[in-house]
Amino acid sequence: MRENKEVILRALNYNDLTFLELEKKTNLDDEKLDKELVDLSEEGHIEKLTEEKDKELNQFAITEKGKRAYKKYMRDHFDRAEE
């Protein structure tokens, strides 16, 4: 899993967040965050909860598949750290 995706899933693992909130929490620029959200959505790791005219107000949530992927990433990360 790429680092940007992990950061987004970590943020969404605790709360549903708007695009603007994700932008602040992840420190990703608008264009990069937008691309990563599209990729994560297509992979089934997140879902868009709202369809607002102002994209910054769209709200996103992590899916069960996304939670499993994030947990696997964290296990792998800590396993590598212990080596």
Solvent accessible surface area in square Angstrom, and as a share of the most:
residue,aa,sasa,rsa
1,M,100,0.45
2,R,118,0.43
3,E,128,0.57
4,N,38,0.19
5,K,14,0.06
6,E,11,0.05
7,V,30,0.17
8,I,0,0.00
9,L,0,0.00
10,R,105,0.38
11,A,18,0.14
12,L,3,0.01
13,N,42,0.22
14,Y,155,0.59
15,N,89,0.45
16,D,66,0.34
17,L,11,0.05
18,T,30,0.17
19,F,3,0.01
20,L,65,0.32
21,E,73,0.33
22,L,0,0.00
23,E,36,0.16
24,K,142,0.60
25,K,124,0.52
26,T,13,0.07
27,N,134,0.69
28,L,25,0.12
29,D,91,0.47
30,D,56,0.29
31,E,141,0.63
32,K,72,0.30
33,L,0,0.00
34,D,55,0.29
35,K,105,0.45
36,E,0,0.00
37,L,6,0.03
38,V,76,0.44
39,D,29,0.15
40,L,0,0.00
41,S,54,0.35
42,E,139,0.62
43,E,66,0.30
44,G,29,0.28
45,H,25,0.11
46,I,4,0.02
47,E,83,0.37
48,K,92,0.39
49,L,78,0.39
50,T,47,0.27
51,E,139,0.62
52,E,76,0.34
53,K,212,0.90
54,D,72,0.37
55,K,77,0.33
56,E,58,0.26
57,L,98,0.49
58,N,8,0.04
59,Q,59,0.26
60,F,12,0.05
61,A,9,0.07
62,I,17,0.09
63,T,32,0.19
64,E,113,0.51
65,K,97,0.41
66,G,0,0.00
67,K,64,0.27
68,R,148,0.54
69,A,22,0.17
70,Y,14,0.05
71,K,116,0.49
72,K,111,0.47
73,Y,43,0.16
74,M,51,0.23
75,R,141,0.52
76,D,52,0.27
77,H,78,0.35
78,F,113,0.47
79,D,81,0.42
80,R,136,0.50
81,A,75,0.58
82,E,144,0.65
83,E,176,0.79
